[in-house]
Amino acid sequence: MAETSFDKGKMEVLLLEGVHPNAEARFSAAGYSNVQHMPHALPTPELLHAMSTAHLVGIRSGTQLTKDVLDVATRLIGIGCFCIGTNQVDLDAARRCGVPVFNAPYSNTRSVAELVLAEAILLLRGVPAKHDLLRKGTWKKSAHNAYEIRGKTLGVIGYGNIGSQLGVLAESMGMHVLYHDVVPKLKLGNARATSTLSELFEQSDVVSLHVPATVDTANLIGRDELRAMRQGAVLINASRGNVVDVEALAESINSGHLLGAAIDVYPEEPKSNDDGSTFSTPLHACENVLLTPHIGGSTQEAQANIAEEVAEKLILWSDNGSTLSAVNFPEVALPAHPGKHRVLHIHRNEPGMLSRINTMFSETGANIAAQYLQTHADVGYVVIDLDAASSGDVMNRLRVIDGT
């Protein structure tokens, strides 16, 4: 259970990994003056120390918030992932601690889609291979295996925010667009859904992946899928590193079956170059391959948008109790509560909880002006607006309700 009548000036906001300055500016504008802004991830001992006093935490993909880390974060009320993915957070542990987790599923959509389309153009022209030869002093001017993107077919696997916008951009370049998704999706433009991946592979000159990292998507593209793709097609992965079997992909390119590939994500990614190790992948030896270090959403525009989106969600949660778009928590959109005292009660999702809470208010004589309840998995979330500021006795009695 949390009480949202915090002194904002004393609440500690911890932003790690060089989150865009717009986030700190947004917190400051909302009255949160105690903001620590770190340019990098913290080593585990320092992270544990910092988390022990933080109320709101913002991270990117390089900080792992495991159960052990969350267990020391006794003041923590909210986590913001300033990116799309949330795999770096133990979402179940956070939920059981009563801590909602927010991310930015839309803010870097355009940046990723632009990169993928640019890579498709370069691969179909064989630019990576020609670039490598010219750097070595070989002038190879040839139209062999060089194609316009106009008239070609793009196959999008995962037709979400990025996949659908990519389709729109591709159509504007004269491409035909197919897509496949495990959930029925409304098409944009002239895109056409395929009932199977095999159908998409058979017809696509460019295959682009935009799926999350799940048990079902692990090695989604393996040897069989690569063999099913068109001769001379190209593959682009800007989704998650475990989606493609990179060794099988290297074999497919070296054999000449695929024309090339662009890979932005990898099964194992280094956090930095500080340890002196060198990044390695089987794709290093392949021709006509573009390798980028997980930069699909790394533009100034995307980072600025992400900073504002996630900061705003954390502020709305802290100020108002709204949890709309939380990835691990009951979602409640709440109105403002001028003149009311708002209490947030987070509890185990079990029968009788709301009755126990309301019985307590009845016994104390506190008048409930409004009440909102939502549940998710093993957690329930009830919001109570009181006509008058609740007494310490009310707060203490709420805390000891079984299941809180």
N, C-alpha and C positions, 0 to 999 in steps of 0.2 A: 504494500500500500504506500502511496506517495501523496504528499500534500504539496500543491503547486504554489503556495504562498512563499516562494523562496525570495531572498534578497538577491536580485540579479547581479548586483555588484560583487557579491561574495561567491557566487557560483563559479566553479572552475571549468573552463572550456579548453580542452586539449585538442589541438589540430596537428596531426603528424604528416610526414612525407611530402612537405611542400605543397599542401593544399592551396589553391589559388587565393590570393589576397582578398578577393571579393567575399570569401566566407567570413574572414575576420571583420571586414567592414560591415557585413550584414549583421553579425552578432553585436558589434559595437553600436550600430544604429538602433538595435532593439533593446539596448540597455545592459548588455553583458560586457562588462569592462575587464573582467579577469580572464583574458584569452591568451593561452600559450601557443605559439605558432612555431613548430619545429620543421626544419627543411628536409628531414630525413626520418626513416624509421628508427626506433630505439632498440638497442640490445635488450635482451630479456630482463636482466636485473633492473635497468633503468625504466623499462616499460612497466614492470610490476610496481615500482615505486610511484611512477606518475599516475598509473591507473588507480592507486589506492586513495587518491584524493580528488579525482576528476568526477564531475557531474555529467558532462557531455563530452563525447570523444568523437573526433573525425579522423578517418584513416583512408588510405587508398588500398592498393593490393599487396603491399609489401609487409604489412603488419598482421600477425596472426593473433586473433583474440580467441584463445582456447578457453575451455572450462577453467583451467588452472588460473589463467589471467583474470577471468571474470570473477572468480571466487574472491580475489583480493580487492575487487572494485566495489567496496561496500557503499559508496556514495553514488555510484553510477545510475543514471536514469535514462540515458539514451545514447545510441551509437549511430553515427552517420558514415556510410561507405561512399566516399566521393568518387564513385565509378559505377559501372553497371553491376559487376559481379559482387556476390556476398559470400563466396566460398571461404574467405579468410576469417569469417566469424562463425563460431559455434552457435548457430541460430537457436537450437533447442535449449542449450544452456542459458543463453541470453533471455529467452522467453521465460524459463523457469525462475530466473532472477527478477522477472518483472521489467525487463529492459527491451523496448522495441528497437528494431534495426531498420534504418531507412537507406535507400540508395537513389541513384539517378538513372532510371532506365531509358530516358529519352534525350538527355542533353547532348550526348555525343553522337547521336544517330547520323546526322549529316556528315560529320567528319569521317566516320567509318565508311559510309556509302561512297563518298568521294574517292577515298583511297582505293577501295575495291574496284571502282570503275576505271580509275587511272591505271591500276595494275593490269586489268583485263586488256586495255588498249596496248600497253607496253608488251605484254606477253604475246599477244596475237601478231605483233610486228617483230617479235624476236629480239627486242631491244636489249634485254639483259645479256644474252649470248653475244650480240654484236658489240656491246659495251665492253665486255670482258676481253674480247679479241683485240679491240682497238687500244685498250690500255696496255696490252702486251706488244703493240706495234703492228698488228695485222689488220690491213685494210680489206674488209670483205663487204663490198657493196653488192647486194643481191636481193631480189624479191622472193627468193625461195623461202617457203613457209612464212611469208609475211602477208597478213590479211587485214582488211578494214574491219572495224567492229560493226559497221552498218550491215544489217541483214542477217547477222549472226544471232544465235539463240542463247540466252542466259537462263541457266537453271538455278533457282534459289532454293536452298534447303533450309527451312526455318523462315516463315513469312511473318516475322514480327515487325517491330518498329524499324529496325535497320533493313531487313530483307525487303519489306514493302517499299521503303523509300529508295533503295537501290534499284528496284524494278522500275520506278517512275523515272529515275535519272537515265537508266539504260534505254527505256523507250524513247526518251528525248534524243538519244544518239542513234535511233533507228534500229534498235535490237528488238527481237521477239523475246517475251519473258514467260517462262514456266516457273511454277513454284510447287513445293511439296511441304506439308506441315502435318503433324499428328493431330492438330486441332483444326476444324474447318475455319477458314479465314475469308473475309470479304475481300475480293480482289480490288486492286487499284488499277486504273487505266485498262489496258487490253491484256493484262496478265491472265494466264490460264493455269488452273490447278491440275496436277497430275495425281492419279490415284496411287501410284507406286513410285518408289525411287528408281526402279528399273526403267520405267517410262521416261522419267526425267533424264537419266543418263543417256538413253538411246538418242535423244533429240538435242542435247545441249552441247554447244561449242565451248561455253564457259560455265563451270559449276562453282557456285559460291556458297560457303557454309555460314549459317547464322543461327546456331543452336546453343543451348546452355550445356554445361557440364553435368550430365546425369549418368546413372548406371546404363540407361538405354542408349546414350550417345557416345559412350566410350568405344573408340575404334569403329565408329560409324562408317568411316571410309577405310576399308582394308583392301586386301588383294583382290577379292571377288568384285567389290564395288569398282575398283580402279579398272579391272578388266572389262567391266560392263560399260565404262565410259567410251565415248566416241574416239576413234583413232584421231590423234592430233588435237584433242581437246585440252583445255587448261583448267587447273583446279586452284581455287583461292580459299584460304582458311583464315578468317579474321574473327573467329568465334572463341573456341577453347582448345588448348593444346592437346588434350587427350582424345579429340574427335577423329584425328587422322593418324593412321599407322605410317609414320614418316619413313621407316625403312622400306615398306612396300611402295610408298610414293616414289622414293629415290629409284627403286628398281624399275618402276613403270616409266619414269622419265628417261633413264639410261637405256632402256630397251627401245625407245622411240615410240612407245605407244601414246604417251602424252607429250604434247608440245612443250609444256612447262608448268610452273606452279608459282604461286605467291603465298608465302606463309608468314603470318604475323605473330602466331602463338605456338608454343612448344610444350611437349610433355613435361619437361623440366626446364624452368627458367631461373637464371641467377638473379639474386636480389640486387647485386651490384658487381663492379669489377674490383672491389676493394681487397678481396682475398687473393688476388693475383691469378685466379684461374681463367682459362680461356673457354669461351662458349663453343660447343661443338655439336654438329648435327650431321646425319648422313647426307643431307641435301647440299652440303658444302661443295661436293664434287660434281654436282649436276649442272648441266648447261641450261640456260634460259629459265633461271629460277631467281625470284626476288625474295630476299630474306629481310625482314624488318623486326626490330626488338619490341614487339607488343605496343605499337604506337598508333593503332587504329583510331583511338579517340584522343590522341595526344596533339590537339591543336589549342592555341590560345583561346579561340572562341568556345570550344567544347569545355575546357577547364573552367573558364569563367562562368559558363552556364551551369555546370555541375556544382560549382561552389555555391552559387546563389540558390539553386534548387534544394540541395541537401541541407544547407544552413537554414533555409526557410522552414523545412519540415521539422528540424530539431527545435527551432524556436516555437513553432506552432504547437508542438507536443509539450514543451516545457511551460509555455504561457497559458495554453488553452486546454491541453489534454487530448487534442485531436491526433488520431493515429492513422489517418487515411494514407494508404500506400505503404504502410509498414509491411515488411516481408515475412515477419515471424510472429505477428501479434494480431489480436482482434482489431479490425478496422472500424473506427468510429469518427464520423465528421461532426464536430460540435459547434454550436453557436457561441458567440461571445457571452460573457456572464457578468455584466456590470452590476455592481451592488450585491452580488451573491458570493458565497464562499464555496469554491468547488473542491470536492474531495474525490480522489481517484483511488479505487480499491482494486487491486489485482490479486486473484485468488485461484486456487485449483478449480478446474471445471468439474464440479460435482453437484448432485442434487441438494437443494436446500440452502445454498449459499445466499441467494438474494433474500430469502426469508429470514435468515439469521441477521443479515445486515439491517433489514427494515425493522425487525423486532427491536434491535438495539436503538435505532433512532426513535422508535415509538416510546421506548422506556425512558429515554432521556428528554423527550418532549421537543426534540429538534424538528422543525418543519421542513420537509423536502419540497423545494420549488420545482425541481425537474430531476429526472433520472434517466440514464441511458445504460443499456446493457448489451454487450456483445461477447461471444465466445469464439475461441479458436483452439482446436486440438485439446490440449490439457489445461488451458488457461482461460479464465473468465475475467472480464474487465467491466466494472460498473463505475459510472460517473454520477456523482450526487451533487446537485446544487442546493445549498441551504439558504434560507431567507436571512439568517444572521450568522455571523462568524461562529463556527463550531467551537466548543470549549475543549480544553485539554482532555477532559474526561471522555468526550466523544472520540477523540483521536486515539486515546489509549485503549478504549473499549473496542474500536475497530481493529486495532493491531493484534488483539488477543483472540479474535474470532478464529475458530479452528478452520484451517484451509487458507488463511491469508498468506 
